[in-house]
Structure formats: C-alpha cells, structure tokens
Amino acid sequence: MEEIEVNQSSESKEEEQRVWSWGAGTDGQLGTGCLQDELSPQLLHLPFSISTLACGGAHVLALTSCGRVFSWGRGTSGQLGRGDMVNSSYLKPISFFDGYSVTQLSAGWSHSGFVSDSGCLFTCGDGSFGQLGHGDYSSYCSPVKVSYFTNNNVQQIACGMRHSLVLLKDCLGNQVYGFGSGKRGQLGISKDKIRSVSLPQVTNGFEDVEIVGISANGDHSASLSANGHLYTWGKGFNKTSDSYIPQCLSSSLCFSKTALGWNHTLLLTVTRLYMTCSWQSSISVAGDGEVFMLGGSNHGVLSDPEKMSPAKPLSENSNEAALEKVSGLDDTKVVQIAAGAEHSALVTGNFQPSFFIYLSTYFSLAHLFSFLNAIADNGIIMTWGWGEHGQLGLGNTSDQTKPKAVSLDDEVQSNDASFQVYCGSGFTYAIRTLSLPSQT
C-alpha cells in the first residue's frame, strides 16, 4: 500500500465491506443458510472480505482478500470442489487451495475453474462434455490440474454452460483455447460442427490479434481485443446463424467490458478518447460509459425493443445481430455490467466531465480499462430482464424492460464507496466496499 506523508505521519486506508444476495436460492446459492428464493437484497454476515465472486448456474465461488477460495450452492456435480457431490447453503473454504495463491476463478453451469498466480489451471465439477479439459468425460469433486497447460502461463478461464475457454499470457496467435461442447461453434476450433472435445484446442482467428479478456455463458463465447474490439462465436444472436469461428463486430465503438447471458451480451463502451503524443502520453477521456447489447428480447432482457436505437445500420442480407443501446440510461454513467441467464445488471459511476491520465513511455487500452475500473466503480445498482425468481431485487417476480434501481437499504453515501455486481443464472450478488481512513 502506498504511503503518503501527512504532517510527519502516514495515512492508510482500511476497508469495510457489505455483501447482499437475492433471487433463486433453493440450492443454497444465496449464502443465507435458507433454501428459498429472495425477492429483495439480503445482507450477508461474512467473516471475510471478498476480492471477487464468480456466479454459475446455481453455485458461487469467492476469492477473499487473503487469497482463500470459498464455495457454496449446488454441488451435485462436484463443482464446489470440496471432495463431495452435495449442495451446501453455507460458505466453506476449498481446502485443496490452502497451499496455492488463486488469482482468478470462473463458475459455469455445473463446473468451476481456477487460475493460480503461477499460471496453473485447475478445474472440477461436471465433465460429461469434456469441459474440464482433462482428456476424459469424467466429473471431479476436487480441483484437478489441467496438465495440457503445464508449460504455459494461464491468465484467465471462462466457464460456459458446457464448455470452457482459456486465455494464455504472452502467446500471441495461440492465446485462446476451447474445450467441452462445441455443437454451436462455441469453441471456435473448426468451421465444421464438433460435438465435443475433452482436451484444449486453439481457437482460430486470433493469429494477429492481442486478446485481453474472454467470456463464456450458455452456448456463447466472446473476447475483447487490446484495441477494444469485440469478437463473438457460438450460438447466434437474434436468430442469426451460429458462428464456428470468431467474428469481429463491425463498429466504431470502443468496448471495455462484455457480459454474456444465454441469449444476449452486454457491452460497455469507453467514449470520446483523445491522445496526444510527447515524451509522455496524455490521454483525455470525456463523456460517459454507455451500455449496448446484442441479442433478443426474451423476458425483456434487453430493455424495450420499441425504444431501442440501433448503433449501426445493417444491410438486408446481413447475418450480424443488431447492436443496440440500452434505453432508460440517458445521462447515466455506467462503469460495470453483468449478465445472468436472462437478466442484466449494471453499476453507475461518477466520472468527472473530463480527466487526464499520464502514462510514461507508451499507452494501451488494456491499461486504460484497468485504470477506469479502479477509480470509477461507485454509484447505484440497476437491474432488468427476467424476474421470475426475484433476481432483479425489486421485491417482486415481474420482468422489467428497462433498468431500475435496486434498494440496498444502505445508509452510506460516500465517494469512497465502490460497488460491484455479479449475476448467476437466476440470482444476483452486490458488494459495497467502503474505504475508511485511519491514522497509523
């Protein structure tokens, strides 16, 4: 932690965290200890601080600020990684990782993936489609190292419904791999239909592209490049044909994040980016993060179709799903997005009208995105889409066609408070972290 001199003493910051969950809870995935749906946010009392969450079909993985990994929810396929195949409504650590430092994790429909600080990959849970990457179609109730990547440095894993994607560090050209079910093209490994593969294979189409992030959900796959371009493959959106090879979305917009659902994807933009070059690079970002989407309107998941405004024209013969802006967010600054099976969530932020970033030597969008994430993820949480299980947190089971604010009954209003939102298949989590100054 950086120390700042203040009157010959240093000032550090401590954190206070609150966590809420709501929506489908009959498998224990809400962590409340009760096996029932919750229509409104439920405050959890956790003995640890959460660094990040991964929400799957009906289970949750948590990485704590101390580097421990916890799991809870549905465990009938071994996806909780605790050595058994039973559900659990209580948060318990995965003891397998006591000797490891986990840096990233992902939860699929019924399988889980973990990446260590040394670049090793571990998976567990349902393997009936080969989605664990171990060369077989078996399920495992404890994490098993994916030996295929023994000589590689894994950066990220993304778990979908029955498939997985892996992003490697420093492997331009062979940086993205897929394994598991491939019947809709979600692996991106062949132009022909492939039922499934149980060992990782290189995803085609990225030979000259630097990929900085991957996403998987349902039968969809997506990635973002270092220059803000979106690539999608797998099940088509809006009744378009499936894509067996990654396709780059034709758009002048620059994207910083993507969130996949079963029938849609949300996209967050960085707008009006200016750069001047000198011995230092000066980058000015003005305007708001805007939310766009690809996909259908099942349960109103992508807002009100009659009020959507296309971001780009499409020809009559185009096989590309329309990219449209989410309505009801005029003059709203958005800094985070999340998607469940058929519901969506976002966090609004407090960008200044303009600000400047100075980077020595050179600049990349990947660095900029990290900077924006670190400084601007504060505000309110809004949800919309499918609401049958209360996953919108609005106190009812109605579907919503436009974003509505979720009340967390939180009295704290502070510029030092940041919010994060995570969506599982039919449930949602929110985390508020408040920085508290303390003298040492």
C-alpha positions in Angstrom: 0.0 0.0 0.0 1.3 3.4 -1.0 2.1 5.7 1.9 1.5 9.4 1.8 3.2 11.9 4.2 0.7 13.9 6.2 2.1 16.1 9.0 5.0 13.7 9.5 2.7 10.7 9.9 1.4 8.3 7.3 -2.2 7.7 6.5 -3.5 4.3 5.4 -7.0 3.1 4.4 -9.0 0.3 5.9 -12.0 -1.3 4.2 -15.5 -2.1 5.4 -17.5 -4.4 3.2 -21.1 -5.3 2.9 -22.5 -8.1 0.7 -26.1 -8.7 -0.5 -27.7 -11.5 -2.5 -31.1 -12.1 -4.0 -33.0 -14.2 -6.5 -33.1 -18.0 -6.9 -31.9 -19.7 -3.7 -33.3 -23.2 -3.5 -29.8 -24.8 -3.9 -28.2 -22.6 -1.2 -26.6 -20.3 -3.8 -27.6 -17.1 -1.9 -25.4 -18.0 1.1 -28.2 -17.1 3.6 -28.5 -20.5 5.1 -32.1 -20.8 3.8 -33.2 -22.8 0.8 -35.6 -20.3 -0.7 -35.8 -17.5 -3.3 -35.4 -14.0 -2.1 -37.2 -11.1 -3.9 -35.2 -8.3 -2.2 -31.5 -8.0 -1.3 -30.4 -10.0 1.8 -27.5 -8.7 3.8 -25.0 -11.5 4.5 -22.7 -11.6 7.5 -19.4 -12.9 6.3 -16.3 -13.5 8.3 -14.0 -12.4 5.5 -13.6 -9.7 2.8 -14.3 -10.7 -0.8 -12.0 -9.8 -3.6 -14.1 -11.2 -6.4 -17.0 -13.6 -7.0 -17.9 -16.0 -9.7 -21.6 -17.0 -10.0 -22.6 -20.0 -12.0 -25.8 -22.0 -12.7 -26.6 -22.4 -9.0 -23.3 -22.2 -7.2 -20.9 -19.4 -6.2 -17.1 -19.2 -5.8 -15.4 -16.5 -3.8 -11.8 -15.3 -3.7 -11.1 -13.5 -0.4 -8.7 -10.6 0.1 -6.5 -13.0 1.9 -6.3 -15.3 -1.1 -8.6 -18.1 0.2 -11.2 -19.7 -2.0 -14.8 -20.4 -0.7 -17.7 -22.1 -2.4 -21.4 -22.7 -1.8 -24.7 -23.6 -3.5 -25.4 -26.6 -5.8 -22.7 -29.2 -5.6 -24.2 -32.3 -7.1 -21.6 -32.5 -9.9 -18.6 -31.7 -7.7 -18.5 -28.0 -8.8 -17.9 -26.8 -5.2 -14.5 -28.5 -5.2 -14.9 -29.8 -1.6 -14.4 -33.5 -2.3 -18.1 -34.4 -2.3 -21.1 -34.0 -4.5 -23.7 -32.4 -2.3 -25.3 -29.0 -2.0 -24.3 -26.5 0.6 -26.0 -23.4 1.8 -23.0 -22.4 3.9 -19.8 -20.8 2.8 -16.9 -23.2 3.3 -13.3 -23.0 2.1 -11.9 -25.3 -0.6 -9.1 -26.8 1.3 -7.3 -28.0 -1.8 -6.1 -24.5 -2.4 -4.6 -24.0 1.0 -1.1 -24.2 -0.5 -1.9 -22.1 -3.5 -2.5 -18.5 -4.4 -5.5 -18.3 -6.6 -5.8 -15.1 -8.7 -8.9 -15.8 -10.9 -11.9 -18.1 -11.0 -14.9 -18.8 -13.0 -18.2 -20.7 -12.4 -20.1 -22.4 -15.3 -23.5 -24.1 -15.2 -22.1 -27.0 -13.2 -18.3 -26.8 -13.4 -15.6 -24.5 -12.0 -12.2 -23.2 -13.0 -9.3 -21.7 -11.0 -6.1 -20.0 -12.1 -3.1 -19.7 -9.7 -0.5 -16.9 -9.5 2.0 -19.3 -11.2 -0.3 -19.7 -14.2 -1.6 -23.1 -13.4 -5.2 -24.1 -14.3 -7.4 -26.3 -12.1 -11.0 -27.5 -12.9 -13.7 -29.5 -11.2 -17.4 -30.4 -11.5 -19.3 -31.8 -14.4 -17.0 -33.1 -17.1 -19.6 -35.0 -19.2 -18.9 -32.8 -22.3 -15.1 -32.6 -21.7 -15.4 -29.1 -20.3 -12.8 -29.8 -17.6 -10.0 -30.3 -20.2 -8.6 -33.5 -18.7 -8.9 -35.6 -21.8 -11.9 -37.6 -20.5 -15.6 -37.1 -19.8 -15.5 -37.7 -16.1 -16.7 -35.4 -13.3 -14.3 -34.5 -10.4 -15.4 -33.3 -7.0 -12.0 -31.8 -6.1 -9.9 -29.4 -8.3 -7.6 -31.2 -10.7 -4.7 -29.5 -12.5 -5.2 -29.3 -16.3 -1.9 -30.9 -17.4 -2.2 -29.7 -21.0 -1.1 -26.2 -19.9 1.8 -27.4 -17.7 4.3 -25.5 -19.9 2.1 -22.4 -20.4 1.1 -19.5 -18.3 -2.7 -19.3 -18.0 -4.1 -15.8 -17.4 -7.9 -16.5 -17.4 -10.5 -19.2 -17.6 -14.2 -18.6 -18.6 -16.7 -21.3 -18.0 -19.9 -21.5 -20.0 -22.8 -23.9 -19.8 -21.0 -27.0 -21.1 -17.7 -25.5 -22.4 -14.6 -23.6 -21.3 -12.3 -21.0 -22.7 -8.7 -20.3 -21.6 -6.6 -17.2 -22.2 -2.8 -17.6 -22.1 -0.2 -14.9 -21.3 2.4 -13.9 -23.9 1.2 -16.3 -26.6 0.1 -14.1 -29.5 -1.6 -16.3 -32.2 -2.2 -19.2 -29.9 -3.6 -17.4 -26.9 -7.2 -18.6 -26.7 -8.2 -22.3 -26.3 -11.5 -24.0 -26.1 -12.8 -27.4 -24.8 -16.1 -29.1 -24.0 -19.3 -28.9 -26.0 -18.8 -27.4 -29.5 -22.1 -28.2 -31.2 -23.0 -24.5 -31.6 -19.5 -23.4 -32.6 -18.7 -22.0 -29.1 -15.1 -23.5 -29.1 -14.1 -21.7 -32.3 -11.7 -24.5 -33.3 -13.2 -25.6 -36.6 -15.5 -24.5 -39.4 -17.3 -27.9 -39.1 -19.7 -29.0 -36.4 -17.9 -30.6 -33.5 -19.9 -32.3 -30.7 -17.3 -32.0 -28.0 -13.6 -32.2 -27.3 -12.0 -33.1 -23.9 -8.6 -31.6 -24.5 -7.9 -27.9 -25.1 -7.6 -26.8 -28.7 -6.6 -23.5 -30.2 -9.4 -21.1 -31.1 -8.9 -19.9 -34.6 -9.0 -16.3 -35.9 -6.7 -14.6 -33.4 -3.4 -15.0 -35.2 -2.7 -11.3 -35.4 -4.9 -10.1 -32.6 -4.0 -9.4 -29.0 -6.8 -10.6 -26.7 -7.1 -9.2 -23.2 -10.3 -10.8 -21.9 -12.6 -13.8 -22.6 -16.2 -14.6 -21.6 -18.4 -17.6 -21.8 -22.1 -18.3 -20.9 -24.7 -20.6 -22.3 -23.5 -21.6 -25.8 -21.9 -18.3 -26.4 -18.2 -17.2 -26.4 -16.7 -13.7 -26.6 -13.4 -11.9 -26.3 -12.2 -8.3 -26.2 -9.0 -7.2 -28.0 -6.4 -4.8 -26.7 -7.8 -2.1 -29.0 -11.4 -2.5 -27.8 -12.9 -4.7 -30.5 -15.5 -7.4 -29.7 -15.3 -11.0 -31.1 -18.1 -13.4 -30.7 -18.6 -17.1 -31.7 -21.0 -19.9 -30.9 -24.8 -19.6 -30.8 -26.1 -16.7 -32.9 -28.0 -13.8 -31.5 -31.4 -12.7 -32.7 -32.0 -15.9 -34.6 -28.8 -15.4 -36.7 -26.7 -18.4 -37.7 -24.2 -19.9 -35.3 -20.6 -18.8 -35.8 -17.9 -21.5 -35.7 -15.1 -19.1 -36.0 -14.7 -15.8 -34.0 -16.3 -12.8 -35.8 -15.3 -9.2 -35.1 -18.2 -6.9 -34.6 -18.1 -4.1 -37.1 -18.4 -1.0 -35.0 -16.7 2.3 -34.5 -17.3 2.0 -30.7 -14.5 1.0 -28.3 -15.5 -1.6 -25.7 -14.0 -2.1 -22.3 -16.2 -4.9 -20.9 -18.6 -7.6 -22.1 -21.0 -9.7 -20.2 -22.7 -12.8 -21.7 -26.1 -14.2 -21.0 -27.9 -17.2 -22.6 -29.4 -15.1 -25.4 -27.7 -11.8 -25.1 -24.5 -9.9 -24.4 -24.0 -6.6 -22.8 -21.2 -4.2 -23.9 -19.7 -1.3 -22.0 -18.0 1.4 -24.0 -15.2 3.9 -23.5 -16.3 7.0 -25.3 -14.5 10.0 -26.9 -10.9 9.0 -26.3 -8.2 11.6 -27.2 -4.5 11.2 -27.1 -1.5 13.5 -27.7 2.0 12.1 -28.0 5.1 13.6 -26.5 7.7 12.3 -24.1 4.7 11.4 -22.0 1.4 10.2 -23.5 -1.6 12.3 -22.5 -5.0 10.7 -22.7 -8.2 12.6 -22.2 -11.4 10.7 -21.7 -14.6 12.7 -21.9 -18.2 11.5 -21.6 -19.9 8.5 -20.1 -19.6 4.7 -20.3 -22.5 3.6 -22.4 -24.2 0.2 -22.4 -25.1 -1.6 -25.7 -26.3 -5.1 -26.4 -26.6 -7.9 -28.8 -29.5 -10.4 -28.6 -33.2 -11.0 -28.3 -35.9 -9.6 -26.1 -36.8 -12.7 -24.1 -38.4 -11.6 -20.8 -37.5 -8.0 -21.7 -33.9 -9.0 -21.0 -32.5 -6.4 -23.4 -34.8 -3.5 -22.5 -37.8 -2.3 -24.5 -37.4 -3.3 -28.2 -39.7 -0.5 -29.4 -37.5 2.2 -27.7 -34.1 0.8 -28.8 -31.9 2.9 -31.1 -29.6 1.0 -33.4 -25.9 1.9 -33.1 -25.2 1.0 -36.7 -27.2 0.2 -39.9 -27.4 -3.4 -41.2 -28.0 -4.5 -44.7 -31.0 -6.7 -45.5 -28.6 -9.7 -46.2 -26.6 -9.1 -43.0 -26.2 -12.2 -40.8 -25.0 -10.0 -37.9 -27.2 -9.3 -34.9 -28.0 -5.6 -34.4 -26.0 -3.7 -31.8 -28.4 -1.5 -29.8 -28.2 0.9 -27.0 -30.0 0.1 -23.7 -32.8 2.6 -23.2 -33.5 4.5 -20.0 -29.9 5.4 -19.2 -29.7 8.9 -20.7 -27.0 10.9 -19.0 -26.2 7.9 -16.8 -22.5 7.0 -16.4 -22.1 3.2 -16.3 -18.9 1.6 -15.1 -19.7 -2.1 -14.7 -22.1 -4.6 -16.3 -23.2 -8.2 -15.5 -25.5 -10.7 -17.1 -27.3 -13.8 -15.9 -29.2 -16.3 -17.9 -31.8 -13.8 -19.0 -31.4 -10.8 -16.7 -28.9 -8.0 -16.6 -27.3 -5.6 -14.1 -25.1 -2.6 -14.1 -23.4 -0.2 -11.7 -23.5 3.6 -12.3 -20.5 5.7 -11.7 -19.2 9.2 -11.0 -16.9 10.1 -13.9 -15.9 13.8 -14.0 -16.8 15.6 -17.2 -13.2 15.1 -18.3 -9.9 14.0 -16.7 -6.4 13.2 -17.8 -4.2 10.1 -17.4 -0.5 10.3 -17.9 1.4 7.2 -18.7 5.2 7.1 -19.2 6.6 5.6 -22.4 3.5 4.2 -24.1 -0.2 3.6 -23.6 -2.6 0.7 -24.3 -6.3 0.4 -23.9 -5.9 -2.5 -21.6 -4.0 -0.2 -19.1 -6.7 2.5 -19.5 -9.5 0.0 -18.8 -7.8 -1.1 -15.6 -7.4 2.5 -14.6 -11.1 3.3 -15.2 -12.2 0.2 -13.3 -10.1 1.2 -10.3 -11.4 4.8 -10.0 -15.0 4.8 -11.1 -16.9 1.8 -9.9 -19.1 3.7 -7.5 -22.8 4.6 -7.7 -26.0 2.6 -7.7 -27.0 -0.8 -9.0 -29.7 -1.2 -11.6 -31.3 -4.4 -13.0 -33.7 -5.5 -15.7 -34.9 -8.6 -17.6 -36.3 -11.9 -16.3 -37.6 -11.6 -12.8 -39.3 -14.9 -12.0 -37.1 -15.8 -9.1 -36.6 -12.3 -7.7 -33.2 -11.9 -9.3 -33.9 -8.3 -10.1 -34.0 -7.5 -6.4 -37.1 -5.2 -6.8 -39.3 -7.0 -4.3 -41.4 -8.8 -6.9 -41.2 -11.5 -9.6 -42.1 -9.3 -12.5 -40.0 -8.9 -15.7 -38.6 -5.5 -16.4 -37.9 -4.0 -19.8 -35.7 -1.1 -18.6 -33.1 -0.7 -15.9 -34.5 0.0 -12.4 -32.5 1.0 -9.3 -32.1 -1.7 -6.5 -32.6 -0.5 -3.0 -29.9 -2.0 -0.7 -31.2 -0.2 2.4 -27.6 1.1 2.8 -27.3 4.5 4.6 -23.8 5.1 3.4 -23.4 7.7 0.6 -19.7 8.3 0.0 -17.3 8.9 -2.8 -15.1 6.4 -1.1 -17.7 3.6 -1.5 -17.4 1.3 -4.6 -19.9 -1.2 -5.8 -19.6 -4.5 -7.7 -22.4 -6.6 -9.1 -22.4 -10.3 -10.2 -25.1 -12.4 -11.9 -25.6 -16.1 -11.7 -28.2 -17.9 -13.8 -31.2 -16.7 -11.8 -29.6 -14.8 -8.9 -27.6 -11.7 -8.2 -24.9 -10.5 -5.7 -23.8 -7.0 -4.8 -20.8 -5.9 -2.9 -20.2 -2.5 -1.4 -16.6 -1.7 -0.2 -16.1 1.5 1.8 -12.6 2.9 2.3 -12.1 4.1 5.8 -9.1 6.4 6.5 -7.2 5.5 9.6 -4.1 7.0 11.2 -1.1 4.7 11.9 
